[in-house]
């Protein structure tokens, strides 16, 4: 290989590959439409079936739990049979299975949402702790899921600062979601379990999707602005 060709090859290797389009990164973060559906189907089925069973005395809480767990298992098995990624399906299985066991034992439909609420507590504490120690969690998640596991976000002052306030924002939103669910969980009204189910759906994917979109947009904006800046000779 000629020296000139080696120089060109090294230059090309040093150049960063362009980021995927915004829509592609969002799809990767959310698991695509199918991932959203698979993560939401079990709990949605439980809410609907439990509502019908509770208000019309068609079946017991146990039936509603079996339907939800069965749906989650069916999707996971289907994915495994086709040798497809099972992350979202398995998340649905574990989440609904643990909640179903607790609700089965207590006889209270609201307990099916308890694991998710406890997990949210962990998210909030983890995110705030990561900011406190100077390692904002959202930055690490962005790196792992959308930036090939690189550490350039931490080495880049603007990116690191952006991920600090983004992590705080995620923590605040998740804390507000938790507060609403705790209030409904403690409510002893006749329809409190139905309201908690509706809140669980409304406060699930929509806020997450908005936060993920804001995070991806902010990171891409900073990287795009820096790439457009003239480099010092």
Secondary structure, DSSP 8 states (H G I E B T S, - for coil): --HHHHHHHHHHHHS------HHHHHHHHHTHHHHHHHHHHHHHHHHHHHHHHHHH-SS-HHHHHHHHHHHHHHHHHHHHHTT---HHHHHHHHHHHHHHHHHHHH--GGGGGHHHHHHHHHHHHHHHHHHHTT--HHHHHHHHHHSTT--HHHHSHHHHHHHHHHHHHHHHHHHHHHHHHHHHHH--STTHHHHHHHHHHHTSHHHHHHHHHHHHHHHHHHHHHHHHS----
